[in-house]
Amino acid sequence: MKLLFIIDPIHRLDPCHDSSVAMMEAAQLLGHEVFITQANLLFVKNGQAWAILQQVELVPIDLVNGRWLTVDNWFKLGDSFLTTLDIVDAVFMRTDPPVNDAYLYATYILDYVDQNKTLVINAPEGIRSANEKMYALQFTECVPETIVSANKQVIKDFVEAKQATILKPLGNKAGEGILFLQAGDRNFNSIIELSTMQGQIPVMVQTYLPQAKEGDKRIILLDGKPIGALNRLASNSDFRNNMATGGTVAQTSITAREEEICCYLAPKLQQDGLIFVGIDVIGGYLTEVNVTSPTGIREIDRLDGTRLGQDVIKWAVRRVDN
């Protein structure tokens, strides 16, 4: 089977961390051909999606004394070639946010993939409809009290009512721009002016969950079913639990409440073609639904002895075969 991964430039990826590499490696180990491209190399011609592809061969990483180890030259690329995307059996859209114009235009191009021939994970229309902050708000039984607004007074009233809140830009990733905002903060006006670009861009403000001190759980869902989880813990110098901001990870299990949240989300995720998803849960509350390039596979595999990348590839193969 031929599998295509749309990724950021491969030399920028970390084979010991990036879930895209874990899935590509898994596909190779399972005997499939793996190809890569980038979003800016996609185009439409004669009503079909095309791209410049390269086949890639990976040197699998090893787990030694609880750490992933790799070699310097961990990938080898074949010659570039131009082709329609219907020559591959599945396409994995794994470009990192921000979801800017370039990202959105790439999803429009992927609309021209014939999904009777080629499976696209995640579905381009699903990615467009699922802002990773906003998408969670439809699941009202699962989310903490939240507002989304660009209005300073609306935000001020909410912060004063809740006393402690978390402000999140709607389009960022990896904890970028997230702020802890308290009532009475002398920097409040400046924070809101900068975050909303003088009242032009809405931001999300959620009530602060004290359980965040105990960690922010990332749960990986495959076709609506949880297949693994890890707990992310903030460093001593930062309140954010994101790995990209220096947070550490710890082994964890999925609670009954978290199973309920997954079951609650599953029908909507499946309806929207959001197959590989990472949800964030704090204290039994859903805070984000990550659909662009969710990560965590390498960390879960290291902690739990699993091979989640292989689970994802085997699922895709079954779906294509059916």
Backbone torsions as a table, in degrees:
resi	resn	phi	psi	omega
1	MET	NA	144.3	179.1
2	LYS	-103.2	126.3	-178.2
3	LEU	-123.9	133.7	-178.7
4	LEU	-114.0	133.6	176.6
5	PHE	-116.9	120.5	174.6
6	ILE	-90.7	111.5	-171.0
7	ILE	-132.3	170.8	167.4
8	ASP	-71.0	166.4	-179.3
9	PRO	-47.5	127.6	-168.7
10	ILE	-62.0	-30.6	-178.8
11	HIS	-68.8	-14.5	177.2
12	ARG	-87.6	-11.6	-176.6
13	LEU	-81.1	153.4	178.4
14	ASP	-106.7	109.1	-176.5
15	PRO	-63.3	-19.7	179.3
16	CYS	-88.1	-4.0	-176.6
17	HIS	-131.1	-40.9	-169.1
18	ASP	-73.1	128.5	179.4
19	SER	-65.9	-29.9	177.6
20	SER	-60.5	-43.2	178.8
21	VAL	-65.8	-39.3	179.1
22	ALA	-60.0	-40.8	-179.5
23	MET	-72.5	-39.8	177.5
24	MET	-63.4	-43.1	178.2
25	GLU	-61.5	-43.2	179.3
26	ALA	-61.5	-42.7	179.3
27	ALA	-60.7	-43.9	179.5
28	GLN	-63.2	-44.7	-179.3
29	LEU	-64.7	-26.7	178.8
30	LEU	-87.1	3.7	172.9
31	GLY	93.5	13.3	-178.8
32	HIS	-96.1	157.3	174.5
33	GLU	-85.8	134.0	-175.6
34	VAL	-116.8	129.6	178.6
35	PHE	-124.1	154.2	177.2
36	ILE	-130.8	156.8	169.8
37	THR	-154.7	179.8	176.8
38	GLN	-123.7	159.0	-175.2
39	ALA	-58.3	-35.6	-178.1
40	ASN	-76.2	-3.7	178.3
41	LEU	-101.7	6.4	175.6
42	LEU	-88.7	148.1	173.3
43	PHE	-159.6	167.2	179.0
44	VAL	-113.3	133.5	177.5
45	LYS	-145.5	130.3	179.6
46	ASN	53.8	37.9	176.8
47	GLY	73.2	15.6	179.2
48	GLN	-125.5	153.0	174.8
49	ALA	-83.9	130.5	178.8
50	TRP	-123.8	167.0	173.4
51	ALA	-164.0	163.7	169.6
52	ILE	-93.9	118.0	-174.5
53	LEU	-111.8	157.4	167.4
54	GLN	-137.3	137.8	171.9
55	GLN	-77.1	146.2	-178.7
56	VAL	-128.3	140.2	172.5
57	GLU	-117.8	131.3	-175.4
58	LEU	-110.4	147.1	169.0
59	VAL	-93.1	111.3	-177.2
60	PRO	-58.0	142.0	177.6
61	ILE	-82.4	162.1	-178.9
62	ASP	-119.1	146.1	174.5
63	LEU	-96.8	113.2	-176.9
64	VAL	-126.3	118.3	179.8
65	ASN	52.5	42.5	176.1
66	GLY	78.3	11.0	179.3
67	ARG	-129.9	142.7	174.1
68	TRP	-77.6	133.0	177.0
69	LEU	-123.6	140.0	179.9
70	THR	-133.1	176.6	176.7
71	VAL	-106.0	164.5	-177.9
72	ASP	-63.0	-49.9	-179.1
73	ASN	-95.3	76.6	-170.2
74	TRP	-89.1	-3.5	176.0
75	PHE	-142.4	155.0	177.3
76	LYS	-134.3	129.6	-176.2
77	LEU	-104.1	141.0	173.0
78	GLY	-84.7	-177.3	179.3
79	ASP	-68.0	147.1	175.7
80	SER	-72.1	144.3	174.5
81	PHE	-148.8	154.0	-176.7
82	LEU	-100.1	132.9	-177.0
83	THR	-158.7	158.6	167.6
84	THR	-73.5	153.3	-176.8
85	LEU	-78.4	-6.0	179.0
86	ASP	-76.6	0.3	174.6
87	ILE	-79.9	-14.5	179.5
88	VAL	-103.1	156.8	-177.3
89	ASP	-86.8	-28.6	179.8
90	ALA	-150.0	144.7	176.9
91	VAL	-119.7	127.8	175.9
92	PHE	-106.4	113.4	178.2
93	MET	-84.0	106.7	-171.2
94	ARG	-129.0	24.8	175.9
95	THR	-71.6	135.5	-179.9
96	ASP	-70.7	151.0	170.0
97	PRO	-61.7	171.4	14.4
98	PRO	-75.6	152.6	176.6
99	VAL	-83.6	80.2	-178.6
100	ASN	-98.3	-168.6	-178.2
101	ASP	-58.3	-44.0	-178.6
102	ALA	-60.6	-40.8	179.3
103	TYR	-65.0	-47.8	-178.7
104	LEU	-62.2	-41.0	179.9
105	TYR	-63.8	-34.2	176.5
106	ALA	-62.8	-39.0	178.4
107	THR	-67.2	-34.3	176.3
108	TYR	-64.2	-38.9	177.3
109	ILE	-64.3	-39.3	180.0
110	LEU	-66.8	-18.9	173.2
111	ASP	-60.1	-22.6	-177.5
112	TYR	-91.4	8.8	169.2
113	VAL	-79.3	130.5	178.4
114	ASP	-75.5	102.7	-175.3
115	GLN	-76.1	-0.9	167.9
116	ASN	-76.3	-19.9	179.9
117	LYS	-109.2	-32.4	-170.4
118	THR	-134.2	125.7	177.5
119	LEU	-81.4	134.2	177.0
120	VAL	-115.3	123.6	-179.4
121	ILE	-123.9	118.8	-6.0
122	ASN	-84.3	161.3	-177.8
123	ALA	-58.9	133.5	-177.3
124	PRO	-58.8	-39.3	178.9
125	GLU	-68.9	-30.8	176.5
126	GLY	-67.6	-42.6	177.9
127	ILE	-61.5	-41.8	-178.6
128	ARG	-64.7	-32.9	-176.0
129	SER	-85.9	-7.3	-169.7
130	ALA	-118.9	71.3	168.4
131	ASN	-56.0	131.1	-167.6
132	GLU	-66.9	-19.4	174.5
133	LYS	-91.8	-48.9	-173.2
134	MET	-70.7	-34.1	-172.8
135	TYR	-57.8	-34.5	-177.1
136	ALA	-65.5	-24.6	-170.6
137	LEU	-68.0	-19.9	178.9
138	GLN	-71.6	-18.2	-179.8
139	PHE	-94.1	72.1	-167.8
140	THR	-62.4	-26.4	-180.0
141	GLU	-75.2	-10.0	-171.6
142	CYS	-111.9	-19.3	-169.3
143	VAL	-99.4	152.2	173.3
144	PRO	-71.5	168.4	178.7
145	GLU	-60.4	129.4	-170.5
146	THR	-144.7	144.6	166.9
147	ILE	-126.2	156.9	171.8
148	VAL	-130.2	119.3	-174.5
149	SER	-161.3	156.1	170.1
150	ALA	-107.3	-0.8	-175.1
151	ASN	-86.8	121.9	-175.8
152	LYS	-60.7	-40.4	-177.5
153	GLN	-69.8	-40.1	177.3
154	VAL	-59.7	-44.8	179.5
155	ILE	-65.7	-42.9	-179.4
156	LYS	-60.5	-44.4	-180.0
157	ASP	-60.9	-41.1	-179.4
158	PHE	-66.9	-44.7	-179.0
159	VAL	-63.6	-41.6	179.7
160	GLU	-66.5	-33.7	178.8
161	ALA	-72.0	-35.4	-175.6
162	LYS	-96.8	-17.4	179.2
163	GLN	73.1	-50.1	179.5
164	ALA	-127.4	128.2	-175.7
165	THR	-141.8	167.9	174.0
166	ILE	-119.2	126.4	177.5
167	LEU	-101.6	130.8	-178.2
168	LYS	-129.6	126.4	167.2
169	PRO	-62.7	148.2	-173.7
170	LEU	-80.1	-19.3	-172.2
171	GLY	-112.8	1.9	-175.3
172	ASN	-89.3	177.2	-179.3
173	LYS	-137.7	166.3	169.6
174	ALA	55.7	32.4	176.8
175	GLY	82.0	3.0	-176.4
176	GLU	-64.5	127.5	174.3
177	GLY	78.7	3.8	178.2
178	ILE	-75.8	134.0	-175.4
179	LEU	-128.9	144.5	171.7
180	PHE	-91.0	120.1	-171.6
181	LEU	-124.0	121.5	-178.8
182	GLN	-113.6	153.4	173.4
183	ALA	-60.9	139.0	178.3
184	GLY	85.8	0.6	178.7
185	ASP	-63.0	124.0	-177.3
186	ARG	-68.2	-17.0	177.6
187	ASN	-93.0	7.5	-171.9
188	PHE	-53.5	-52.1	-176.1
189	ASN	-59.4	-44.5	-180.0
190	SER	-65.1	-41.0	179.4
191	ILE	-59.6	-46.3	-177.9
192	ILE	-69.2	-40.8	179.3
193	GLU	-61.4	-43.2	179.7
194	LEU	-70.1	-43.7	-175.4
195	SER	-69.0	-34.6	-178.4
196	THR	-98.4	5.3	-176.4
197	MET	51.6	58.9	178.6
198	GLN	59.2	42.1	175.0
199	GLY	80.0	16.3	-178.0
200	GLN	-99.5	-26.3	-174.7
201	ILE	-120.4	124.9	179.7
202	PRO	-71.1	152.7	174.3
203	VAL	-127.0	161.2	175.4
204	MET	-95.6	135.8	174.7
205	VAL	-128.4	118.8	-178.8
206	GLN	-114.5	148.2	172.6
207	THR	-61.2	137.7	-178.1
208	TYR	-69.7	133.1	178.5
209	LEU	-101.5	110.5	-178.1
210	PRO	-56.9	-25.5	179.6
211	GLN	-64.1	-11.1	178.1
212	ALA	-60.0	-25.2	178.0
213	LYS	-65.5	-21.4	179.4
214	GLU	-92.5	-2.3	176.1
215	GLY	123.8	162.2	178.7
216	ASP	-120.4	112.3	-172.1
217	LYS	-87.2	128.3	171.8
218	ARG	-99.8	122.3	178.3
219	ILE	-115.2	127.2	179.0
220	ILE	-91.6	126.5	177.7
221	LEU	-112.7	136.1	175.1
222	LEU	-120.9	112.7	-176.4
223	ASP	54.0	42.0	175.4
224	GLY	85.1	-2.8	-176.7
225	LYS	-112.6	133.9	178.8
226	PRO	-70.3	131.8	-179.2
227	ILE	-119.9	-6.0	179.3
228	GLY	177.7	162.6	-178.6
229	ALA	-154.6	157.1	171.8
230	LEU	-144.6	157.2	178.1
231	ASN	-105.9	129.5	179.6
232	ARG	-105.2	130.6	-175.2
233	LEU	-120.3	136.3	-178.1
234	ALA	-69.0	152.5	171.6
235	SER	-74.4	169.5	-179.6
236	ASN	-66.1	-20.2	-174.6
237	SER	-101.8	6.1	-174.6
238	ASP	-150.0	143.7	178.4
239	PHE	-84.5	-14.3	-177.0
240	ARG	-81.2	141.8	-177.5
241	ASN	-94.0	-0.1	-175.5
242	ASN	-63.7	142.1	176.9
243	MET	-62.0	-33.8	-177.8
244	ALA	-69.8	-16.3	179.2
245	THR	-103.7	17.0	176.4
246	GLY	98.0	5.4	179.0
247	GLY	-69.2	155.3	177.0
248	THR	-103.4	169.4	-179.9
249	VAL	-123.1	152.2	179.9
250	ALA	-141.1	152.8	177.9
251	GLN	-65.9	147.0	-179.6
252	THR	-153.3	175.6	174.7
253	SER	-127.5	166.9	-179.1
254	ILE	-96.5	122.9	-176.1
255	THR	-79.5	169.6	177.6
256	ALA	-61.8	-40.0	178.1
257	ARG	-63.0	-40.3	179.2
258	GLU	-69.1	-34.5	172.9
259	GLU	-61.0	-40.8	177.7
260	GLU	-60.9	-43.5	179.8
261	ILE	-61.6	-44.5	179.1
262	CYS	-60.3	-44.1	178.9
263	CYS	-63.6	-36.6	-179.8
264	TYR	-66.9	-37.6	-178.4
265	LEU	-79.8	-31.4	-166.9
266	ALA	-50.6	-49.6	-176.7
267	PRO	-60.6	-38.9	-179.3
268	LYS	-70.9	-41.0	177.7
269	LEU	-60.9	-44.9	-179.9
270	GLN	-66.0	-39.7	178.1
271	GLN	-60.6	-37.0	-176.8
272	ASP	-90.1	3.5	178.3
273	GLY	70.7	26.5	-179.8
274	LEU	-96.1	91.8	-169.1
275	ILE	-88.1	-47.2	-179.1
276	PHE	-108.7	109.3	-169.1
277	VAL	-135.2	144.9	172.1
278	GLY	-119.1	118.4	177.6
279	ILE	-102.2	150.3	178.1
280	ASP	-111.0	130.9	-176.8
281	VAL	-131.2	131.8	175.6
282	ILE	-127.6	123.0	175.4
283	GLY	55.3	34.5	179.6
284	GLY	82.9	9.6	177.6
285	TYR	-116.2	137.1	174.7
286	LEU	-77.4	126.3	-179.7
287	THR	-111.9	-29.9	178.9
288	GLU	-151.2	155.2	172.7
289	VAL	-125.1	108.2	-174.3
290	ASN	-94.9	120.4	-172.6
291	VAL	-125.1	-10.1	-175.3
292	THR	-80.8	-66.7	178.2
293	SER	-142.6	64.1	-177.7
294	PRO	-56.2	140.4	179.4
295	THR	-118.0	175.6	179.7
296	GLY	128.6	-13.3	-176.4
297	ILE	-59.1	-50.0	-176.6
298	ARG	-60.2	-41.2	-177.9
299	GLU	-68.4	-41.5	178.9
300	ILE	-65.8	-43.7	178.7
301	ASP	-60.1	-40.6	-179.5
302	ARG	-65.6	-39.8	-176.0
303	LEU	-80.3	-35.6	-171.9
304	ASP	-107.3	-7.5	-178.2
305	GLY	72.5	24.8	-179.0
306	THR	-95.1	-179.7	173.7
307	ARG	-139.7	72.4	-173.2
308	LEU	-65.5	-30.6	177.4
309	GLY	-58.2	-40.6	178.5
310	GLN	-66.5	-36.8	176.7
311	ASP	-58.8	-43.4	-178.7
312	VAL	-65.2	-46.9	-178.2
313	ILE	-64.8	-43.3	179.1
314	LYS	-61.8	-38.4	177.2
315	TRP	-61.9	-46.0	-178.6
316	ALA	-62.2	-40.0	179.7
317	VAL	-63.8	-44.4	177.6
318	ARG	-60.6	-42.2	-179.2
319	ARG	-64.1	-43.4	179.5
320	VAL	-64.4	-42.4	-177.9
321	ASP	-66.3	-28.4	-180.0
322	ASN	-84.4	NA	NA
